[in-house]
Amino acid sequence: MTRNWPRAILHLDMDAFYVNVHLLDHPEDAGAPLVVGGRPEGRGVVASASYEARRFGVRSAMPAATALRLCPNLKFADHNWPRIKACSKQVMNLLREVGPLEQMSVDEAYLDLSAQEQPETVAVALRRRVKEETRLPASVGLATCKLVAKVASDFDKPEGGTIVRPGEEEAFLAPLAVRVIWGIGPRTAERLATLGVETCGQLAQADLPPLQAAFGRQARSLQERARGIDRRPVSTERELPKSISQERTFARDVAAADYLQQKLEEMAATVAQSLQRRGLVAHTVSVKFRWADFTTFTRQKSVSPPLDDETGIMRQAELIWRENWPPGQRMRLLGVGVSNLEEPQARQLTLF
């Protein structure tokens, strides 16, 4: 029986990838609450948490000290980046055998199965093959577009396989929170909530004029996405981001140096992890400042060789911060970013 898919897009997301790569070489840690990332004594940040750890509320991007408070028996493991990247390459090479691939990070990719006669069968078989050949678990989502495929891959983790058939996109999204839609972050979700819109179904059916009053030209696009309309193709040409950044707006203005330095370290760690997930290095490190009176400015430093590691990024960010922050100055916002990004040349990374 042939399929009737106008397009068939698969999204594959490796489950707790850093943790499961660690378990390949340390099977004795299986079943334990485990995180890969920085250490609590060094103000590190969680990069990946096992599902056992997640039951305690531990999640990625959380300060390691917070994770340890939530789960006192938590075990910490360091990144093994050469091993992580080798496993990623193995997975991506396997996917490339099946169809056009758009790799998003070391553990996530879109695959165009439109040329396949039976994409549903291929999707199920591919997830099993990844597990058999790499010993690493993955979840997949299959749909007619990237947006729905990505939501579907996260729908039944771990080791899930959710298929949203043509014509079912809007019904699949309808009960889900608007945050599942790409481009809708916490602030947009809060603004939608003030209009009584919290689910994709409510957004899809909302009156357009109030949305346009709140979001302008973006309103129609928001509604289309809530209905599962996404025309983006799978692109085999990798488009590098211009920058990667993290920032914190404080509930109350802050002047405590220790607290500000801790937040700086947490953001530097998160930015470093984002670089490493994408396989990129940065030539520029920047820090964003906003004083209590809303004075806002950014300062940056160029670095050579380029960086992708937490220690190097933090070192540069701290230098910028100390050069531009008068002790006792109350801050409303602090941010860390990197730019001038590229894929690393051989032997360029300071990490190795």
Secondary structure, 3 states (H helix, E strand, C coil): CCCCCCCCEEEEEECCHHHHHHHHHCHHHCCCCEEEECCHHHCCEEEEECHHHHCCCCCCCCEHHHHHHHCCCCEEECCCHHHHHHHHHHHHHHHHCCCCEEEEECCEEEEECCCCCCHHHHHHHHHHHHHHHHCCCEEEEEECCHHHHHHHHCCCCCCCEEECCCCCHHHHHCCCEHHHCCCCCHHHHHHHHCCCCCEHHHHHHCCHHHHHHHHCCHHHHHHHHHCCCCCCCCCCCCCCCCEEEEEEEEEEEECCHHHHHHHHHHHHHHHHHHHHHHCCEEEEEEEEEEECCCCEEEEEEEEEEEECCHHHHHHHHHHHHHHHCCCCCCEEEEEEEEEEEECCCCCCCCCC
